[in-house]
Amino acid sequence: MTDAESLQAAIHEEVALRAYDPHWPAMFEAERERLLALFPGDFISIEHMGSTAVPGLAAKPIIDILGGVASMAAARALVAPLCAQGYTASAEFNATLADRQWLMRWADGHRTHHLHLVMHDGPVWAQRLQFRDALRADAALAWHYAALKAELAAKHPADREAYTEAKAAFVRSVCEG
């Protein structure tokens, strides 16, 4: 498979949940250290978020990373240098985002990492970490979320945007309630 074919496969990869993998935290930590070494001073903080950050929770096997930066201008300025270091970004998709920039790493036709660049201590930063921490602290809540994700993955296996959007009300209810 060529690099172009591998990227296309990763972009169109189906929503497929996997049992929790205890290697996910180490995979996050390795990428965190790589990013901090490549871009010293650009990140205020880097956090593991999403389902791979919740012990025991099934997830798409993609490490979600929250990169806290000083401003959205700083986030936009990091996109091209990050792409030169193995990430891919969609300029069209990122242009629709006012509160973050999104990048993806991939290998062998599969997504490996998602990097969300947001303002450190801004609303997106706070909400993503609040949700992660709520799931870590409440096994019943994590179980309900796992059940919802399984249902939605079965309903939207070829539509990542629909899968993500369908989870949004649950995430809002946890963060607002």
C-alpha positions in Angstrom: 0.0 0.0 0.0 1.4 3.4 -0.9 1.4 6.3 1.5 -1.4 8.0 -0.3 -3.5 4.8 -0.3 -2.7 4.3 3.4 -3.9 7.9 4.2 -7.1 7.4 2.3 -7.7 4.1 4.2 -7.2 5.9 7.5 -9.5 8.8 6.5 -12.3 6.4 5.6 -11.6 3.8 8.4 -14.8 2.4 9.9 -15.8 3.0 13.5 -14.6 -0.1 15.3 -14.4 -0.3 19.0 -11.7 -2.5 20.8 -11.5 -3.7 24.3 -9.4 -1.5 26.6 -5.6 -1.9 25.9 -3.4 -1.3 28.9 -0.7 0.0 26.4 -2.7 3.0 25.5 -1.4 5.2 28.4 2.2 4.4 27.4 1.4 5.2 23.7 0.1 8.6 24.9 3.1 9.3 27.0 5.5 8.4 24.2 3.7 10.8 21.8 3.5 13.5 24.5 7.2 13.3 25.1 7.9 13.4 21.3 5.7 16.5 20.9 7.3 18.3 23.9 10.8 17.5 22.5 9.9 18.7 19.0 8.1 21.8 20.1 9.6 23.1 23.3 7.7 26.0 24.8 4.8 25.7 22.3 2.5 23.6 24.5 1.4 24.8 27.9 0.2 21.3 28.7 -0.6 18.0 26.9 -3.3 15.7 28.3 -4.6 12.2 27.3 -8.3 12.5 26.7 -11.1 10.4 25.2 -11.9 6.8 25.8 -8.4 5.5 25.6 -7.6 7.6 28.6 -10.3 5.8 30.7 -9.0 2.5 32.2 -11.3 -0.4 31.2 -13.3 1.5 28.6 -13.6 0.1 25.1 -12.6 2.6 22.4 -11.5 3.2 18.9 -7.8 2.4 19.2 -6.8 6.0 18.5 -4.9 8.0 21.2 -6.8 11.3 21.7 -4.4 14.1 22.7 -5.4 17.5 24.0 -2.7 20.0 23.3 -3.1 23.2 25.3 -1.7 26.3 23.7 -1.8 30.0 24.5 -4.2 31.1 21.7 -6.0 29.9 18.6 -3.4 31.8 16.6 -0.7 29.6 18.3 -2.7 26.5 17.4 -3.1 27.5 13.8 0.7 28.3 13.6 1.5 24.8 14.8 -0.5 22.9 12.2 2.1 23.0 9.4 5.1 22.2 11.6 3.1 19.3 13.1 2.3 18.0 9.6 6.0 18.1 8.9 6.4 15.7 11.9 4.0 13.0 10.9 0.5 14.5 11.4 -2.1 15.2 8.7 -4.6 18.0 8.8 -7.6 19.0 6.7 -7.4 22.7 6.0 -11.1 22.7 5.0 -12.2 20.9 8.2 -10.0 23.1 10.4 -11.4 26.2 8.8 -14.8 25.3 10.1 -13.5 25.1 13.7 -13.4 28.2 15.8 -12.3 26.6 19.1 -9.7 24.0 18.1 -7.5 22.7 15.3 -7.6 18.9 14.6 -4.8 16.7 13.3 -4.3 13.0 12.8 -1.4 10.6 12.7 -1.8 7.3 10.8 0.1 4.2 9.9 -0.6 1.2 7.8 -4.1 2.5 6.8 -5.2 3.1 10.4 -5.5 6.2 12.5 -3.1 6.1 15.5 -3.5 9.5 17.1 -5.8 12.5 17.1 -4.4 15.8 18.3 -6.8 18.5 19.3 -5.1 21.9 19.7 -7.1 24.2 22.0 -6.6 27.2 24.3 -5.2 25.9 27.6 -7.8 26.5 30.3 -10.4 27.6 27.7 -13.9 26.1 27.5 -12.9 23.2 25.2 -9.9 22.3 27.4 -12.1 22.3 30.5 -15.0 20.3 29.0 -12.8 17.6 27.5 -10.9 17.0 30.8 -14.1 17.2 32.9 -15.7 14.5 30.8 -12.6 12.3 31.0 -12.3 12.7 34.7 -16.1 12.0 35.2 -15.7 8.7 33.4 -12.6 7.8 35.3 -14.3 8.5 38.6 -17.7 6.8 38.0 -17.7 3.2 36.7 -21.4 3.2 36.2 -21.2 6.3 34.0 -18.3 4.8 32.0 -20.4 1.6 31.6 -23.4 3.7 30.2 -21.1 5.5 27.9 -19.5 2.2 26.7 -23.0 0.8 25.9 -24.0 4.0 24.0 -20.7 3.9 22.0 -21.3 0.2 21.1 -24.8 1.0 19.9 -23.7 4.0 17.9 -20.7 2.2 16.3 -23.2 -0.5 15.1 -25.5 2.2 13.8 -22.9 4.4 12.1 -20.0 2.0 11.2 -19.0 4.0 8.1 -19.8 7.5 9.3 -17.4 8.9 11.9 -19.0 12.3 12.0 -22.5 10.8 12.7 -21.0 8.6 15.4 -19.3 11.5 17.1 -22.4 13.8 16.8 -24.6 11.1 18.2 -22.4 11.0 21.4 -22.6 14.8 21.9 -25.8 14.9 24.0 -24.4 12.4 26.4 -21.1 14.3 26.7 -23.0 17.6 27.3 -25.3 15.9 29.9 -22.2 14.8 31.9 -20.5 18.2 31.7 -23.5 20.3 32.4 -25.1 18.0 35.0 
